[in-house]
Amino acid sequence: MIPTWNGLRYLPACLMALQSQLGPQDEIVLVDNASRDGAGAWARRYAPDVRVVALPTNLGFAGGTNAGIRAARGELLLLINDDALAEPGCVAALWAALRESPSAGAAAGALVFSRRPDRVASAGIRFQGDGVATDMHIGLPVAQLPQEPQPIFGASGGLALLRRRMLDDVGLFAEEFFSYLEDVDLAWRARLRGWDTVLAGGARARHVYSATGGQGSPFKQALLGRNRVRVLVRVLPTPILRDLLPAILRYDLLAVGYALLRGQVALVRGRLAGLREMPRLLAQRRVIQAGRSVPVGELVRWIEPAPSPVEALRLQRRLQALLA
């Protein structure tokens, strides 16, 4: 499953790396999110074995991926970004991880920086006590990744293998998110229903960081701000939300202040847009929480301590250094 929006420059390498790892019974579904660069037409001409799902408008990662899931025929669904290059053995490692973990609804692979393939960009999702979801193992040497499947909170949509049974149970990505944090929302909904996630450290792909959304772009910041509100309101059980609320508010005050000092008003506007949706989000929350089948005590263990502001800035600088 490859959603693309104007990603033609990445598609040939992405498809070539993927095709070499698939069997005759497997299919590749390319979702063309109304690209203007001819990505879908190129695939039809030069990759006729790829199923192209052409959308009339750009539905973002969430809507585009959902369209591909609906069109796909398999029970195991591989998600990979169009700007990611699957390394040899990536697909096999993901399949093996799910085969060895029957309670898991998803297996996460490890994205590595395209310019620094010896360093991890993301190896799944971790969720912090301030309500922030971050990439796991960011900056870690690839050699230190666990080779055996390891339980983690959730899988990033950039490289993951999902069970259709899990999606049938918890639902697809929330299309209203468009892009960013929709995988966090899905990870929480899976946890609420008792589905595990494992990290397959041997499944790796080289990734061009924020090639589509733009690292730190106003568009990305606005979506992150809005979707943060959506995630926190929709999926956190009341006891957890109550306990985390002071840390969540403290983080948001610092984040908004820091953004205003730097002139990043898009992040603030995004949060305000999320708050304006509160009546609808609360209605969605009631439905999601009514379906929870896991005790709160089992969910709390997936919430990790939040870093201090100084530690968070250090992490941000380390990321910027890796991207330089």
Summary of the structure (lengths in Angstrom):
residues: 324
radius of gyration: 18.8
end to end distance: 29.7
largest distance: 54.9
contacts: 1109
relative contact order: 0.13
helix: 46%
strand: 20%
